[in-house]
Amino acid sequence: EKYKEVKSTAKMSRCYNEQCSHPNAMVERSKVKPCAGCRQAYYCSRECQKADWPRHGMICELNSLVITRAQAEQGEAATKEASMKASTTS
């Protein structure tokens, strides 16, 4: 009974735009979309994302750089690990 009640309750998320017109910027989680640049900020609409760009733009660029660097480091670590495994099994 309680499970069905909880399961049927809409999961909510906050639109990253502080000026969002939704009450408390809360929107159904299934309706928010991540920023295409950094995927760290979520918006209820393209309009909210555009309106928030002056504030989010610099943060987005920094997030993207950090994410790219982290992915590169993970790739290097995986390559090094694979190389070490190959040299020990040969």
Contacts in CASP RR format, 6 or more apart in sequence:
PFRMAT RR
TARGET T0000
AUTHOR 0000-0000-0000
METHOD contacts of the structure
MODEL  1
EKYKEVKSTAKMSRCYNEQCSHPNAMVERSKVKPCAGCRQAYYCSRECQK
ADWPRHGMICELNSLVITRAQAEQGEAATKEASMKASTTS
10 28 0 8 1.000
10 29 0 8 1.000
11 28 0 8 1.000
11 29 0 8 1.000
11 30 0 8 1.000
12 26 0 8 1.000
12 27 0 8 1.000
12 28 0 8 1.000
12 29 0 8 1.000
13 26 0 8 1.000
13 27 0 8 1.000
13 28 0 8 1.000
13 29 0 8 1.000
13 32 0 8 1.000
13 42 0 8 1.000
14 24 0 8 1.000
14 25 0 8 1.000
14 26 0 8 1.000
14 27 0 8 1.000
14 42 0 8 1.000
15 22 0 8 1.000
15 25 0 8 1.000
15 26 0 8 1.000
15 27 0 8 1.000
15 32 0 8 1.000
15 42 0 8 1.000
15 43 0 8 1.000
15 44 0 8 1.000
15 48 0 8 1.000
16 25 0 8 1.000
16 35 0 8 1.000
16 41 0 8 1.000
16 42 0 8 1.000
16 43 0 8 1.000
16 48 0 8 1.000
16 52 0 8 1.000
16 56 0 8 1.000
17 25 0 8 1.000
17 43 0 8 1.000
17 44 0 8 1.000
17 48 0 8 1.000
17 49 0 8 1.000
17 51 0 8 1.000
17 52 0 8 1.000
18 25 0 8 1.000
18 52 0 8 1.000
18 55 0 8 1.000
19 48 0 8 1.000
19 51 0 8 1.000
19 52 0 8 1.000
20 27 0 8 1.000
20 44 0 8 1.000
20 48 0 8 1.000
22 44 0 8 1.000
25 44 0 8 1.000
27 44 0 8 1.000
31 44 0 8 1.000
32 42 0 8 1.000
32 43 0 8 1.000
32 44 0 8 1.000
33 42 0 8 1.000
33 43 0 8 1.000
33 49 0 8 1.000
34 40 0 8 1.000
34 41 0 8 1.000
34 42 0 8 1.000
34 43 0 8 1.000
35 41 0 8 1.000
35 42 0 8 1.000
35 43 0 8 1.000
35 49 0 8 1.000
35 56 0 8 1.000
35 60 0 8 1.000
37 60 0 8 1.000
37 63 0 8 1.000
37 64 0 8 1.000
38 59 0 8 1.000
38 60 0 8 1.000
38 61 0 8 1.000
38 63 0 8 1.000
38 64 0 8 1.000
38 67 0 8 1.000
39 67 0 8 1.000
40 59 0 8 1.000
40 60 0 8 1.000
40 63 0 8 1.000
41 49 0 8 1.000
41 52 0 8 1.000
41 56 0 8 1.000
41 59 0 8 1.000
41 60 0 8 1.000
43 49 0 8 1.000
43 52 0 8 1.000
49 56 0 8 1.000
END
